[in-house]
Amino acid sequence: EQLHASGLPQPARASTPPPRPERTFREVADEVVDGMIDERAELVRRHGPRSGKANTIAVHISTIKERLILAFGDVPVADLTRSMLNEWARKQKVLARRGPEKGREATPGQSTIGSWNHSLQKVLDRAVEKGWITEDDKPAISQKGFEKAKPNPTMFRNVVAALRDHMTDAWVAEGGGREWEQEASVEVRYLLRAYIALATTTGIRAGEELELILPRQVVFKMEGGREIISIPILADQGRYKIERTAIVYMNDVFGASRVLRDLLRWRQERWRCAETNAKDAPLFAIPSTGRCPDFSRPFKRLLVDVGRETGTDILVDPKTGMEFVPYSARHYYATQAVLRGWAYERLEKLMGTSA
């Protein structure tokens, strides 16, 4: 003030930047969830609410909102540590979904922890984009100490053959009687037959991988005097983009070539009368809706019906006590290939998984 009053130069004042506000986990998580909700809405519009990708995103939304935000919402995202996450994870309980413990409260397994960690990383990746933390600052939940996931049971050759023999044209024409199937029951049965046939002869993952296949991607060609069917697989597995070609080498119980050609002809006839556009509709979409059905329920009903017809319980694997699911067809493919002497390295490339 004296210098100013005397008209003399004043020293520059040291400017201290205001303290950076602590960004909480909730702030970035809410933003990520909003984006996921929009993404899921678009997938539901295109493929229906039961599409594999839409369900995957729904699980992420649920995990972030109902677990992660509740636990860490008020924690500054930069203060989140590995030890904090691990301590939280080891106190969590989930309801067992498979096996003898189904419906009971249990400690999460490695697959559940991995799924939670996947959801967590989506939030932390956004925090990195915003500059709130660095890539090296991202903590993760350790799977150490948690029980390894039990793989889905593999179907046996006699079971697959029994399913084939049951799924006749007459069985398709009968349709179902459940309210949820409505008028599409005949279509669901026809598609289910082809769905199981393709899964058991290619090892393509039931769910998103099979649902994303488009009719124009099925390529028939001759190599070495025999017919080869190739199908490109484009699907997200974890945070990696899997791009590979599934090739039908093992016709096995089902004649994959005949099944696929029949399916393509059937689609062409049905879609000609449908109001929906068949061009971009998935291979296993219902012509009357243009969307893929949820095959898990008709698959379970099929196993029950075949078991009743043959007088054997083929719904549950006697070794593990777990129910067979559509994904079991992939395990069947791998098991049959190993029994035939295929090298694990060959299966890794064909199936998009590790030995």
N, C-alpha and C positions, 0 to 999 in steps of 0.2 A: 504493500500500500504506500509506503514511503517513497519507493522508487517510482511508482506510478504518479504520485503527487509531484515529484521532482522532475518528471518528464524524462527519466532515465530508462534505458532498456531493462526489461524484466527477465529473469531467468525462466527458461521453459519449465513448466510443471511436469513432473514425472507422471505419465498416465498409466494407471494400473487397469488392465482389462477386467471387466466384471467377471466374477466367478462363473464358470460354466455350469448351467443347471444339471443336476443329476437326473439322467433319463432313466426311468424305471422300466423294468421288464414289461409291465402292463402296457406302457405306451407303444412299444414296438410290437408287442404281441397282438394288440387290438388292430393295428394296421395290417399285420399279416393275415389275421382272421378275416378282416373285411375283404381282402383280395381273394382269399380262398373261397369265400361265400359267392363272390361274383363268378369265379372260375367254375365252381361246382354247378351254379345255376345254368351256365352255358352248356356244360356237359350233359346235364339233365335234359335240357332243351333238345340237344342233338341226339343223345343215346338213351334217354330214359333214366328214371331215378335209381334203377338197379344196376347200372353199368359199373364195371369194376373200378374204373378211374374215379367216378363220382363217389363211390363208396370209400375209396382210399382217402380222398380229400375230406370226406365227412368225418373219418376217424381222426385225421389230423386236427380238424376244427374242434372236435370233442376233447381230444387230449389237451390241446392248448388252453381251451376255456375252462374245462372241468378239473384239470389237474395242475398244469403248470402255472396258470395265472393265479389260481387259488393259493398255491404254495409260494410263488415268488413275485407276485404282482407288484408289491411295494419295494422290492429290492432293486437298487440301482443296477442296471444291466452290467455295468463295468465291475461291480462288486461280486458278481456271481462266480462261484468257484467250484472246482471239481469235487472237493470234499463236501461242500454244502449240498450239491446234487446227489452225491452218493449216500449221504446220511438220510436224505429225504426218501430216496428210492427204496432203501432197505426197511423203511417203516410202512411201505405201501402194501395194500392187500387188493386182490382182484377176485372175481368169481371165475372159477375154473369152467371152461367151455367144452372140454372134451374129456373122455375117459371116465373111469369110475368115480372121480371126484367132481364130476360135472355139477355145477350149481352151488358148490361149496366155496367158502372164502379160502383163498390160498395166496402164497407168496408168488409174485410175478416171476415168470421164467425169462430166459435170455431173449427170446423173441419179442416178448412184451417190452422189456427194457430197451431193446433195439428200436422198436417202434416209437417209444416215448422219446428216445434220443433223436430219432429222425425228425419228429415234430419240433423238438427243442432247437435243432440246428437250423430249421427254417426261420425261426425267430432270430437266432443269433446272426444268421447270414444277412438278414435285413438290417440288424444293428451295425454290422460291418459296412454295408452299403452306405449307411447314413453317417459313418465316421464316428459313431459312439464308442466303438471298440475296434481293435485290430483283429486280423485273422488269427494271429498267435494268441489272442486273449480268449478265444472261444473254448469254454470248458465242455466236457462231455460226461455222460453217465457211464460208469464202468459196468460191464456185464460180469465181472469176476465175482464168483460166489453165488451166482444165480444158476438155477438148474437149466440144463440145456433143453431146448424145445424137443418134444417128441414128434418125429415126422408123421405125416399122415400115413395110414396103413396102405400097403400095396394090395391091389386086387390080384386074385389068382386066375390062372388061365381058365379053369372050369367055371369060375364066376362070370368072367367076361363072355365065355361061350354061352352060358345060360342067359345072360342079358341079350345077346344077339338073337338067340332062338326065340326069346319072348317078344322082341320088338319087331313083329311081323307087320305086313301091310294092314292086316285085319286089326291088329292092336292099335295102329295109328288111326285107322278109320273110326274105331270105337270112340276115341276121344276120352276126355275125363269127365268127371261129374262135379268137380269142386267149383265153388262160386268164383274163386279168384282166377281160375283159368278162363271162365266165360266162353265166348265163342272161339277163342284162339286155342283151345285145348288140342285139337287135331294138329294144328301147326306146331304147338309146343312139342308134342310127341314126335312129329317128323323131325324137327330140328334136334331134339334130344338124341335121337338115334344117330344122326350124323355127327353130333357133338362128341359123343362117346367114341364113335368109330375113329374120328380124326385125332382125338386126344390119346387113344391107346396105340395109334400107329405112327405118331410123330413126337409125342412127349411135350407138345405145346402146353403151356400152363393154362389150366382152366381159369376162367375169369377174364382179366383184362387182355391177355395175349390172344386168346381165341376170339374175344369180342371185337378186337380192332381189325381183324382180317376182313378185307373187302373182296368180293367175288373176282374182280379183275386181277387180283394179286395171285390167284391160284394158277400156276403155269404147268402145263403138261408138256413134256419133251422126251425125246428118245436119246438114251446114252448107252453105248455098248450093247445095242440090240434089245434093251429093255426100257420100259417107260419109267420116267422119273417125274415126280410131282414136287415142285418147290414152292414154298410160301414164305415171303419175307415177314420177319417178326420185328415189330417196332413197339417197344413198351418200356416204361420206366420200371427199373428194379432198384429200390432204395434211391440213392441220389445219382445213380448211373443210368445212362441211356443205353439200353441193350438193342443192338441192331444185328440180327443174324438171319440166316435162312434155314427154315425147318424143311427137311427133305423126307418124304415118305419112303423109307427103305423097307419097313417091316409091315407088310399087309396083314400078317398074323391071322387073328380070328376074323377080322373084318377085311373085306376087299376095299381098301381105301380109294382106289381109282374109281371103282364102280359107284361107291357111296357118294363121292364128290361130284361125279358127272350127273348122277341122279339128282343131287341137291341143286346143282346149277340149273338143270332143266326145270325142276319143280319151282324154283324161285322165279324163273323167267315166265312161267305160266301164271303163277300166283300174282306176281307184281304187275302183270299186264292189266289185271282187273282192279288193282289197289289204287287208292287215291294218293298214296305217298310216293315220293320219288325214290326209285330203286338205285339210282346211280351211285350215291354216296352212302347207302345203307350197308351195314356190316353183313358178312356172310350168314350169320346166325340170327339176323333180325326177323321179327314176325312181320309178314307182309301187311297185315291189317293195321299195325302200329308203326312200323319202321324202326322198332327198337328191339334190343336183345332181352329176352325174358331172364328171370332168375332161375337157373337150371338146378339149383341145389334142392329145392322142394320136390319137383317132379322126379329128380334122380333118386331121392330117398324113397318116394312112393313106389318107384319102379323096383327097387331092391326089396321092399316089403312084399310087393305083389309076386315077384319071382320066387322069393323065399317061401311064400305061402303055396305057390304052385308046385315047387320042388320038394316041399316038406323039410327044408333046411333054413337055418337062420343065416342069411348072407348079408345082413345089415351091419353086423358088428364083427370086427376082426377078433377071433378068439385069442390071439396072441397078445394084443395090446388092450383089448377091451374098448377100443375106439370105433366109432361108426365110419364106414366108408363114405367118402365125399367125392365130388367130381375130380378133385385134384389127385385122387388115388389112381386115376387113369395114367397120369404122368409117371407115377412110381411104378406102375405096371410095365410101362414102356421101358423104363430104365432097367428094371429087374429082368425082363425077358432078354434085353440086349446083353446084359452081363452074363446071363445063363448061356447065351449063344457064343460067348467068347469075345465080345467086342471090347476094345481097349478103352480104359477110362478117358484117355486123352481125346478119343474120337467122340465119346459121349459129352464131354465138356463143351466141345465146339458145337455139337448138334443141339444140345439142350440149354446152352447159355447158363451153365452153373459150374461149380467146382466139384472135383472128385469127392 
